[in-house]
Amino acid sequence: MKIYGVAILAGCFLAGQWFGNMLGVWIDVPGNMGGVAFAMFLLILLNEKMKKHGYFDSESEKGIMFWNAMYIPIVVAMSATQNVKAALTGGWVAVVVGIVATALCLLLVPALSRLAGKKKLDLDRN
């Protein structure tokens, strides 16, 4: 059933939030540090393990796919609530981290492309 997929996702989200809060406490930062990322990583691991053992049917997967489509708008809404003005006036660390992260991602695109392998298109065939 689709509801099982949503329940698995909700459980992963709650566990991810807990891990993110614990990481924040551990490094002495008042806030959640990567809770959504922990949740998605846990969901991927759990999803693969359940598929491998045959516990996951296509209807349950539809519940997860529904929230997969909602993931980007949720992340955008979450980032819109962050206080960007306070981050910029508090120092240039946020700007430097953003620039470095973006540059590293851009540098990794060719490497990831090579890892994925290029498929040669045969345009001469009809």
N, C-alpha and C positions, 0 to 999 in steps of 0.2 A: 504494500500500500504506500501511497505517496506520503502519508503522514509519518511513516517510519523514517523516511529520508529526511523530513523536516525535523523530526525528533533527534536524529543522529547529528544533524547540523547544529541544532540548539545545544545539545550536550557538548559538542566540540567548541562552540562559541563560549559557553560558560567556563569550560576548562581553560580555554585560551585566555579569557579575561582574568581568571585566577592566576595563571602563570605570568601574565603581563603585570598584574598588580604585585605579585611576589618579586618579580625582577625589579620593579620600581622601588620596592622596599629594600631589596638587597643592595642596589647601587645608590640608595638614598636620594631618589628622585620622586617628588610627590606626584605620582600619576601612573597610568598604565603604559608600560613600555612594550609595545608590540603584541598586544593581546589578540588582535585580529589576525596577525601573521601566524601566531602560535595556533590559533583556531583552525586556520586554513591548512597548515602543515599537519595538524592532528587529523583533520578531516581526510586529507589525501592518504595518510598512512592507514587510517581505519577503513576507508573505502577500498583500498587495494587488498587489505587483509580479508575483508568480508567477501569481496569478489573471488578471491583465491580459494576460500573455503566454501563457497556456494551459498552464503547467507544473504546475499544481496540480489534482489530481483529487479526487473526493469521498472516496475512501478515505484519502488523505493528510490531508484535512481532519478526518476522524474521529480521527486520532491527536492532533491539536491540540485538538479539542473534548474529548477525554478529560481532558487536563491542564487544560483550561479549568475543568472541573468540580472539579478538585483544587486550584485556585489559592487559593481562600479558606481552606480548612483548612491549607494550607502556610504562608500568610502569618500566620495565627493562631498556628501552632506556632512560627514564627520569632520573632514578637513576644513570645511567652511566655518565650523564652530570654533576652530582654534584661534587664539588671539595673535594674529600675525603682527599687528602693530607693536605689541609688547615684546615679541621676539626680536623685531628689528631695532627697537629703541633700547633693548637690553644688551645689545652687542651685535657684532658682525658674525658671530658664530653660526647663526641660522643661515645667513647668506652664503658663507663659505662652505658649510656642509651641503647646502642645496646645489651649489655649483660643482663641488667635487663629486657628489653622487650622480649628477647628470652627466658629467664628463666621463666618469667610469662606466656608466651604462652605454654611452655612445661608443666608447672604446671596446666594449665587449660585444657589440653587434657583429663585427666581422668574425670574431672568434667563435661565437655561437653559430654563425652561418656556416663556417667551415666544419664545425662539429656535426651539424645537421646533415651535411653533405648536399651537394648540388645535383639536381636531376637535370640531365641534358635533354632539351627539347629537340625532337626530331621534326623539323618543319617541312622536310622534303616528302614525308610520307603522307599519303592521302587517306 
